[in-house]
């Protein structure tokens, strides 16, 4: 998953949502930041699993 992040200074061009969550988490409480990053990782993993199911032909 590639794309530009909202943080123009980031050198990473993959998983932009996770990069954005990490950048935003730096301005939050430790617990809030961890929850934000964890949620974004969950969203990406769910999208990857759905794509894998489609590629295997599990979803019609």
C-alpha positions in Angstrom: 0.0 0.0 0.0 1.7 3.1 -1.2 0.8 6.8 -1.2 1.9 10.1 0.2 1.4 10.7 3.9 0.0 13.9 5.3 3.4 14.5 7.0 5.4 16.1 4.1 8.7 15.4 5.9 8.2 11.6 6.0 10.6 9.6 3.9 8.3 6.6 3.9 5.9 6.2 1.0 4.3 2.9 2.1 1.4 2.5 4.6 0.7 6.2 4.7 -2.1 5.8 7.2 0.3 4.1 9.7 2.9 6.8 9.1 0.3 9.5 9.7 -0.9 7.8 12.9 2.7 7.5 14.3 3.3 11.2 13.5 0.0 12.2 15.2 0.6 9.9 18.2 3.7 12.0 19.1 1.3 14.8 20.1 -0.9 12.6 22.2 -0.7 10.8 25.5 1.2 7.5 25.4 -2.0 5.4 25.7 -3.9 7.5 23.2 -1.1 7.4 20.7 -0.7 3.6 21.0 -4.5 3.1 20.5 -4.4 5.3 17.4 -1.4 3.4 15.8 -2.9 0.0 16.8 -6.2 1.0 15.2 -4.5 2.0 11.9 -2.4 -1.2 11.8 -5.7 -3.1 12.3 -7.3 -1.3 9.4 -4.4 -2.0 7.1 -4.2 -5.7 8.1 -8.0 -6.0 7.5 -7.6 -4.5 4.0 -4.7 -6.9 3.2 -6.7 -9.9 4.4 -9.7 -8.9 2.3 -7.4 -8.5 -0.7 -5.9 -11.9 -0.1 -9.4 -13.5 0.0 -10.3 -11.9 -3.3 -7.1 -13.1 -4.9 -7.8 -16.6 -3.7 -11.3 -16.4 -5.0 -12.9 -16.8 -1.6 -15.1 -13.8 -2.1 -17.5 -13.4 -5.0 
